[in-house]
């Protein structure tokens, strides 16, 4: 009976423990996955705050990438090698926080990327991206559009459109610049901070963040 009682206790408590403890296969000990334990305050040494939990919880974000031809409709704006290098650079920023970007699909749009229209500022209109974009858009993924030079890079989430949540980046610098990682931060809900900028008064107006959140 004692053996049965002990087994019953273990059975009852196992579901409770399974939600807050994970098995660390490296040192064979249980460790607590309380995210607060791993939070790192922003600093010059750690400009991207996140969860310093290498063996802890992680999240995969799958990417759909749209690649157009240049403005003349001749050359592709980027190749697969540069895309892989750029994603690796993005992951160098986000992996320490437990976020892993994975390319799920590359859609090659056999059309010239649209020219800049002055009446639309530095952003590309969804209507200009064509039917291939509309058909290939994946609401379950992070949708990235490779654009030609001249366009401003931005993320369309969640303030500009509630139908298409996109991030646009310049194909020419995707493999070498941290700007794509910056834009994807907006996609994930991060606001601007310029704590270490030369101009200490350049921070965004955080008072607007609550209004946008309410609209969402």
FIVEX-190807 format. One record per atom (N, C-alpha, C): y, z, x. Coordinates in steps of 0.02 Angstrom, whole numbers, padded with zeros to 5 digits, always signed. Each point is the difference from the previous one (the first is absolute). Layout:
BEGIN
YZX
...
This chain:
BEGIN
-00060+00000+00041
+00060+00000-00041
+00063+00000+00043
-00003+00039+00056
+00059+00002+00043
+00016-00069+00028
-00054-00037+00018
+00010-00067+00026
+00031-00045-00052
-00023+00008-00061
+00027-00041-00055
+00072+00017-00013
+00017+00065+00002
+00069+00022-00012
+00046-00027+00054
-00023+00003+00062
+00041-00025+00056
+00012-00074-00008
-00052-00037-00019
+00007-00072-00009
+00048-00015-00057
-00002+00041-00053
+00045-00010-00056
+00072+00011+00020
+00013+00051+00042
+00068+00014+00024
+00026-00058+00041
-00043-00026+00045
+00020-00056+00042
+00016-00061-00043
-00042-00011-00051
+00010-00058-00044
+00065+00006-00038
+00017+00060-00022
+00061+00010-00039
+00062-00008+00043
-00003+00023+00063
+00059-00001+00043
+00009-00067+00037
-00053-00038+00006
+00005-00063+00038
+00053-00047-00026
+00004-00012-00068
+00052-00045-00024
+00070+00026+00015
+00009+00065-00001
+00066+00028+00014
+00020-00012+00072
-00047+00012+00046
+00015-00008+00071
+00008-00073+00019
-00036-00044-00034
+00002-00070+00020
+00068-00031-00010
+00041+00028-00043
+00066-00029-00012
+00051+00019+00052
-00011+00052+00039
+00052+00022+00046
-00024+00005+00072
-00064-00010+00012
-00026+00004+00068
-00036-00065+00017
+00008-00024+00061
-00036-00058+00023
-00038+00016+00064
-00053-00037+00012
-00041+00012+00059
+00026-00041+00057
+00017+00033+00055
+00025-00034+00059
-00060-00015+00045
-00020-00063+00004
-00060-00017+00037
+00008+00006+00075
+00063+00009+00024
+00011+00005+00072
-00018+00070+00027
+00018+00053-00036
-00016+00067+00024
-00045+00038-00048
-00024-00035-00052
-00047+00028-00047
+00025+00065-00031
+00063+00002-00018
+00028+00057-00034
+00039-00024-00061
+00003+00044-00050
+00041-00016-00058
+00073+00008+00019
+00042-00043-00026
+00072+00008+00010
+00036-00012-00066
+00056+00033-00007
+00039-00003-00061
+00045-00062+00002
-00002-00040-00053
+00040-00062-00002
+00066+00011-00037
+00030+00058+00007
+00065+00013-00030
+00052-00042+00037
+00030-00048-00035
+00046-00047+00032
+00060+00035+00030
+00020+00057-00028
+00059+00034+00026
-00010+00023+00072
-00062+00011+00018
-00015+00024+00068
+00017-00053+00052
-00002-00064-00021
+00009-00054+00048
+00068-00032-00003
+00045+00026-00042
+00065-00031-00008
+00042+00007+00064
+00029-00054+00021
+00041+00000+00060
+00072-00015-00019
+00046+00044+00017
+00070-00012-00015
+00026-00057+00042
+00047-00038-00028
+00028-00056+00036
+00039+00025+00060
-00007-00035+00056
+00034+00018+00062
+00005-00062+00043
+00034+00006+00057
+00005-00057+00045
-00069-00020+00026
-00044+00049+00009
-00067-00014+00024
-00045-00026-00056
+00016+00017-00062
-00041-00021-00057
+00046-00027-00055
+00026-00061+00009
+00047-00028-00049
-00032-00018-00067
-00066-00004-00002
-00035-00016-00062
-00041+00060-00022
+00026+00043-00043
-00038+00059-00020
-00062-00019-00039
-00051+00040+00005
-00061-00016-00037
-00053+00052+00010
-00060-00017-00014
-00056+00046+00005
-00035-00011+00067
+00005+00050+00045
-00035-00005+00064
-00070+00027-00010
-00042-00042-00028
-00068+00022-00018
-00047-00058+00014
-00017-00011+00063
-00040-00058+00019
-00067-00002-00036
-00032+00057-00006
-00065+00002-00032
+00004+00022-00073
+00061+00002-00026
+00010+00021-00068
+00006-00058-00048
+00031+00010-00057
+00003-00051-00052
+00040-00060+00021
-00023-00059-00018
+00036-00062+00015
+00002-00044-00061
+00046-00047-00001
+00007-00046-00056
+00004-00071+00027
-00038-00046-00029
+00003-00070+00018
+00043-00037-00050
+00045-00041+00025
+00042-00042-00043
-00016-00073+00018
-00025-00037-00049
-00020-00069+00012
+00060-00046-00010
+00004-00051+00042
+00059-00044+00001
-00020-00070-00021
+00042-00029-00042
-00002-00072-00014
+00061-00031+00032
-00010-00048+00045
+00055-00031+00036
+00008-00072-00021
+00062-00019-00017
+00015-00069-00019
+00036-00033+00059
-00029-00056+00023
+00029-00037+00056
+00021-00069-00024
+00064-00015+00006
+00027-00065-00019
+00009-00043+00063
+00016-00063-00011
+00021-00043+00055
+00074+00010+00013
+00024-00026+00056
+00071+00009+00016
+00044-00037-00050
+00066+00006+00008
+00046-00029-00049
-00006-00076-00006
-00028-00032+00052
-00010-00072-00003
-00069-00018-00028
-00040+00051-00014
-00066-00012-00028
-00051-00027+00050
+00010+00015+00065
-00043-00028+00052
-00048+00053+00028
+00026+00048+00039
-00041+00049+00034
-00008+00063-00043
-00058+00032+00007
-00008+00065-00032
+00046+00050+00034
+00027+00048-00038
+00047+00048+00027
-00032+00048+00049
-00065+00011-00005
-00034+00048+00043
-00074-00016+00001
-00035+00021+00053
-00072-00011+00003
-00038+00066-00007
-00066-00005-00005
-00041+00060-00012
+00003+00049+00058
+00006-00026+00061
+00003+00045+00058
+00062+00043-00002
+00058-00030-00016
+00062+00039-00004
-00001+00048-00059
-00033-00019-00054
-00007+00045-00057
-00040+00062+00021
-00056-00011+00034
-00041+00056+00023
+00038+00046+00047
+00040-00030+00045
+00040+00040+00046
+00052+00041-00037
+00032-00031-00050
+00051+00035-00039
-00028+00058-00040
-00059-00010-00030
-00032+00054-00038
-00019+00057+00046
-00022-00017+00061
-00017+00052+00049
+00062+00040+00018
+00058-00033+00006
+00062+00035+00015
+00020+00046-00058
-00007-00024-00061
+00014+00042-00059
-00045+00061+00000
-00064-00011+00013
-00048+00056+00000
+00014+00050+00055
+00031-00022+00055
+00017+00047+00053
+00050+00052-00024
+00038-00017-00052
+00048+00046-00030
-00033+00044-00053
-00042-00030-00041
-00026+00035-00058
-00067+00034+00010
-00040-00022+00048
-00066+00031+00010
+00004+00075+00013
+00048+00024+00041
+00004+00073+00011
+00013+00039-00065
+00024-00035-00052
+00012+00033-00064
-00058-00010-00048
-00055-00029+00025
-00058-00009-00043
+00004-00061-00045
+00045-00047+00014
+00008-00061-00040
-00022-00059+00041
-00045-00040-00028
-00029-00057+00036
+00009-00064-00040
+00039-00047+00027
+00010-00064-00032
-00055-00048+00022
-00031-00034-00049
-00055-00046+00014
+00014-00066-00035
-00004-00055+00037
+00011-00066-00030
-00059-00017-00045
+00013-00011-00063
-00051-00017-00049
-00004-00076-00009
+00059-00032-00002
+00001-00072-00013
+00064-00030+00027
-00007-00059+00030
+00057-00040+00021
+00001-00063-00042
+00054-00009-00037
+00007-00059-00043
+00048-00049+00032
-00026-00059+00017
+00040-00051+00033
+00032-00044-00054
+00065+00007-00008
+00037-00037-00052
+00025-00065+00031
-00028-00055-00020
+00016-00065+00030
+00065-00027-00028
+00053+00039+00009
+00066-00020-00023
+00051+00025+00051
+00057-00033+00002
+00055+00022+00044
+00028+00065-00028
+00015+00047+00045
+00032+00062-00023
+00070-00018-00025
+00022+00029-00056
+00064-00019-00030
+00060+00014+00045
+00049-00044-00005
+00062+00009+00038
+00040+00057-00031
+00044+00029+00041
+00043+00055-00024
+00049-00026-00052
+00007+00038-00054
+00050-00016-00051
+00054+00053+00002
+00061-00021+00010
+00055+00049+00007
+00008+00044-00061
-00016-00026-00059
+00010+00040-00061
-00053+00053-00009
-00050+00002+00045
-00051+00052-00006
+00002+00047+00060
+00055-00001+00036
+00006+00044+00058
-00052-00017+00053
-00029+00051+00030
-00050-00014+00053
-00071+00012-00024
-00010+00002-00066
-00066+00011-00028
-00026-00064-00033
-00065-00010+00004
-00030-00059-00030
-00018+00016-00073
+00014-00046-00045
-00017+00010-00070
-00074-00011-00010
-00031+00040-00043
-00071-00008-00015
-00014-00070-00026
+00047-00027-00040
-00010-00066-00028
-00003-00055+00053
+00027+00014+00059
+00000-00049+00054
-00066-00001+00039
-00042+00050-00011
-00061+00006+00040
-00057-00044-00025
+00006-00027-00060
-00048-00049-00025
-00060+00029-00035
-00040-00046-00028
-00058+00019-00040
-00055+00032+00043
-00006-00022+00063
-00053+00029+00043
+00011+00074+00009
+00063+00021+00007
+00014+00071+00006
-00018+00037-00064
+00021-00027-00057
-00012+00033-00064
-00075+00008-00012
-00039-00053+00016
-00072+00002-00011
-00036+00044+00051
+00027+00004+00061
-00034+00038+00052
+00022+00072+00005
+00054+00018-00035
+00026+00069+00003
-00054+00049-00022
-00010+00052+00039
-00052+00049-00014
+00033+00068-00013
+00004+00022-00062
+00034+00064-00016
-00034+00061+00030
-00063-00008+00023
-00036+00057+00029
+00012+00005+00075
+00033-00051+00029
+00011-00001+00073
+00073+00006+00017
+00013+00006+00065
+00068-00006+00027
+00012-00074+00012
+00048-00030-00034
+00012-00072+00005
+00058-00012+00047
-00015-00035+00056
+00051-00014+00051
+00012-00075+00003
+00063-00019-00001
+00019-00070+00004
+00031-00014+00068
-00029-00046+00038
+00028-00021+00063
+00056-00050-00013
+00059+00015+00024
+00057-00042-00015
+00030-00029+00064
+00040-00053-00009
+00032-00032+00057
+00062+00040+00020
+00028-00016+00058
+00059+00035+00024
+00059-00012-00047
+00045+00049-00001
+00059-00005-00042
-00002+00045-00060
-00060+00013-00024
-00007+00045-00057
+00000+00073+00024
+00028+00044-00040
-00003+00071+00015
-00068+00027-00019
-00026+00046+00039
-00066+00029-00015
+00010+00060-00046
-00045+00007-00049
+00008+00054-00048
-00066+00012-00036
-00003+00055-00036
-00057+00014-00044
+00025+00004-00071
-00036-00032-00044
+00020-00005-00070
-00032+00053-00043
-00003+00062+00025
-00036+00051-00038
+00039+00066+00003
+00012+00033-00054
-00012-00023-00069
+00064-00020-00034
+00053-00016+00039
+00066-00003-00030
+00020-00069-00027
-00026-00054+00030
+00024-00066-00019
-00041-00032-00055
-00065+00010+00000
-00044-00033-00047
-00057+00046-00019
-00016+00002-00064
-00057+00040-00021
-00062-00044-00011
+00007-00064+00013
-00056-00045-00010
-00032-00019+00067
+00041-00013+00050
-00026-00019+00066
+00028+00047+00052
-00044+00039+00030
+00020+00047+00052
-00016-00032+00068
+00050-00026+00034
-00013-00037+00061
+00040+00028+00059
-00023-00016+00059
+00037+00013+00061
+00007-00067+00036
+00059-00016+00023
+00011-00062+00036
+00018+00016+00072
-00029-00036+00047
+00012+00011+00071
+00008-00068+00034
+00037+00000+00055
+00008-00062+00038
-00063-00014+00041
-00027-00058-00011
-00061-00019+00035
+00009-00002+00076
+00060-00020+00022
+00012-00010+00071
-00003+00065+00040
+00012+00057-00032
+00000+00063+00036
-00052+00050-00026
-00045-00024-00043
-00049+00045-00030
-00043+00035+00052
-00017-00036+00054
-00045+00027+00050
+00034+00044+00052
+00067+00002-00001
+00036+00035+00053
+00050+00051-00024
+00013+00002-00065
+00054+00043-00026
-00028+00056-00043
+00036+00057-00001
-00019+00056-00043
+00033-00005-00069
+00039-00053-00011
+00032-00008-00065
-00051-00006-00057
-00054-00038+00008
-00050-00002-00054
-00026+00070-00018
-00012+00042+00050
-00022+00069-00013
+00053+00039-00038
+00063-00013+00017
+00057+00032-00035
-00001-00020-00073
-00007-00065-00013
+00001-00024-00069
-00059+00027-00040
-00058+00004+00031
-00058+00027-00036
+00009+00074-00015
+00041+00033+00039
+00017+00070-00016
+00035+00004-00067
+00044-00049-00015
+00033-00001-00065
-00052-00012-00055
-00048-00045+00013
-00052-00014-00048
-00038+00064-00017
-00009+00043+00050
-00036+00063-00011
+00044+00055-00028
+00064-00016-00013
+00045+00049-00031
+00044+00037+00047
+00002-00018+00064
+00044+00035+00048
+00071-00027-00005
+00048+00045+00005
+00070-00020-00003
+00026-00008+00070
+00062-00022+00007
+00030-00009+00066
+00018+00067+00032
-00008+00003+00064
+00029+00054+00039
+00023-00029+00067
+00057+00021+00022
+00027-00024+00063
+00019+00061+00043
-00045+00049+00001
+00014+00063+00032
+00019-00009+00074
-00031-00048+00033
+00013-00009+00071
+00041-00063+00014
+00032-00025-00052
+00043-00058+00008
+00065+00020+00034
+00034-00048+00032
+00064+00016+00034
+00052+00025-00049
-00005-00023-00062
+00047+00022-00052
-00034+00052-00044
+00015+00064+00008
-00035+00052-00039
+00016-00002-00074
+00051-00039-00020
+00019-00004-00070
-00030-00061-00035
-00050-00031+00031
-00027-00062-00028
-00060+00010-00046
-00016+00063-00015
-00057+00012-00045
+00013-00030-00069
-00054-00020-00033
+00006-00026-00068
+00019+00055-00048
+00025-00021-00057
+00022+00048-00051
-00062+00026-00037
-00025+00057+00021
-00061+00027-00029
+00009+00019-00073
+00063+00009-00022
+00012+00018-00070
-00025-00054-00047
-00002-00063+00026
-00023-00055-00042
-00075-00001-00009
-00036+00033+00046
-00073-00003-00002
-00028+00027-00066
+00029+00055-00024
-00024+00029-00063
+00010-00047-00058
+00057-00034+00000
+00015-00048-00054
-00051-00056+00000
-00015-00027+00060
-00049-00054+00004
-00068+00025-00022
-00017+00061+00019
-00065+00027-00019
-00005+00007-00075
+00055+00019-00032
+00000+00006-00073
-00009-00068-00033
+00033-00051+00029
-00007-00067-00027
-00072-00025+00005
-00032+00020+00055
-00069-00021+00010
-00046+00031-00052
